[in-house]
Amino acid sequence: MKTTASANLQPLTVAWLALVALTLISPALGRWFHGADGLPLLVAAIVWIKGWLVARHFIEARLAHPFIARVLACFIAFAPLALVLTAFYGRQLAGWASL
């Protein structure tokens, strides 16, 4: 059974408020955890959550064909993964990418 888009704006409002809250709290978290080893993981988690919220509520990925939904999920996971790899293995990645 395929679900259809809803005219109810409450989930969109909650998602938008969550996006705003994550955006506003991010600089504070960066200041509090400045230099902490786990900060890249926290940033990556926030980026992933924000991407997931946008895809689920505004792009409505859950209504897309399963192949498109999987491609979108991989695309959303790419940026946080790249952030973590760059944070922990940036020197090695730069060495591989240099000519």
Phi, psi and omega in degrees: 000126181268133178277157180243162179295144181259149177272356180287124183269353182300314178298324178293320179295317179296317178297317179297317178296323177295319177298317178296316180298315178297322178294318181287328182277340183302312179298323179295317178297321177298322179289317182293318185257023182304124179083355180289146181296330183272357183301317178301325178292321178295316178298316179298320179296318179295318178298317180295316180298316180296318177297319179296318179298316180297314181295318184287316189261330185254324175272340181058053181299332181294342179267351183282166173302143182307323179297314179296319179297320179292318178298317178297319178297319177295320179297318179293325180284340185296312183298311177298322178296317178296322177298315181292315180297319179293320181294318185266333183231031184300317181296317179292319178296320178295322178295321179290328184274346182281153179272000000 
